[in-house]
Amino acid sequence: MVPPDLVPHAALVKEWCKRKIAESPRWSPEKWRRIAAIHGVELADGPTCAEAPAHKDGRDAA
């Protein structure tokens, strides 16, 4: 929820966020596997994943 005094700025913040997302690098599936290996994490494939699915462009939902 946005505080009432910040409501006029909410649209500007959303646009800024969209620009930053568009500028951020996209990770390939191989990059995700390498990062997972470094951290000792096993990635689940497809619908067996317990978390929210990754976006098609390779970014996570966060």
Secondary structure as UniProt FT lines:
FT   HELIX           4..6
FT   HELIX           7..23
FT   HELIX           29..39
FT   HELIX           46..48
FT   TURN            56..57
//
